[in-house]
């Protein structure tokens, strides 16, 4: 999703909704939750945006399919 067929990474188009913004609704044994927002974001975009608002990002785990676990912490100025 973040790399083209030639293996080059790319930026998402400007002025369009981020394609990773989706609505989910869970269902279990006939009971449905209220729809809720869910965000799929790549590690590079997460880091770039988090850093602009004073958050540090530590990628704790990443697999071959670009799934990852990240830890966000607040930056403190000395």
N, C-alpha and C positions, 0 to 999 in steps of 0.2 A: 504494500500500500504506500510505502514511503520511498520506494526505489523503482525507477523505470526498468524496462526490459533490458536496457544496456547496463544496468547496475549502478546508474547515477542517481543520487538523491535529488529531490526536487522540493521547491517551496509550493505551498498551497496558494491558490488564486486569492488575491486581495478582494475585499468588499463582497465576499460570499460567506454564508454560514459555514462554520467549521464542520466538515463532513463527519466528525466523530461525535457530534451532539445528537443523541437519540432519546426517545422516550421508551421506557420499559414498563411492563405490567406483569407482575408475577401471578401465577395461578397454581394452586395445589388443592387437590381433591375437590374441585369445583368452586373453591373460594378464590376470588381475585383481589389483588391489592389495588390501591389507587395507582394510576400511572405516575411515574417519577422520572426525573431527568437522570441521564447517565452520560458520562463523558469518556470517550476513548481518545487518548492523546499520546503522541509519540514522545519518547524520553527527551529528545532534543527540544521540542516545542515546550514541554513542561518545564525544563530547566531554564530556557530563555525567558519565559513569562514569569516564572517564580522568582528568578533573580531580579527582575525589574521591580518587584514589590517587596524585596527584602527577605526572601526565603532562600535557604540553601537546599539543594536537592542532592541526595545520595542514592544512586541506583544500587540497590542491595542484590537484586537478582535480575538476570535477563536471559531469555532463551533464543533459539534460532528463529522463532516466529515473531520476534519483536515484542513479545509479552514481557512485562517487567514489573518489579515491585520497587517502589521508591519511598524514601523517608524524607519528609519535608520538615525543616526546622527553621525557626525564626533566627535571623541574623541580628546580632547585638553589636552596637557600636561602642568602642571603648572611650 
